[in-house]
Amino acid sequence: MLRAIADDQTVLEVRGATITAVLDELRARYPALERRLRDESGALRRYVNFYVDGEECRRLSGADTPLSAATELMIIPSVAGG
């Protein structure tokens, strides 16, 4: 779902000092991603997981988690079924 919005790319090079800054940059490149990743108030969507170097960001500082140039940020939507 997210890959289709990002021109079928699985890896994107994005700079930003925090998750919020990275998401702002992604919004500029791929506006349709915004509603998939953040809610109307700008908060991270609960059903999307954000991992900073393998650690779930909600266990860190959430959207304010600092990032470096070497940081890997993985964005993975939850999968549910029944």
Secondary structure, 3 states (H helix, E strand, C coil): CHHHHCCCCCCCCCCCCEHHHHHHHHHHHCHHHHHHHECCCCCECCCEEEEECCEEHHHCCHHHCECCCCCCEEEEECCCCC
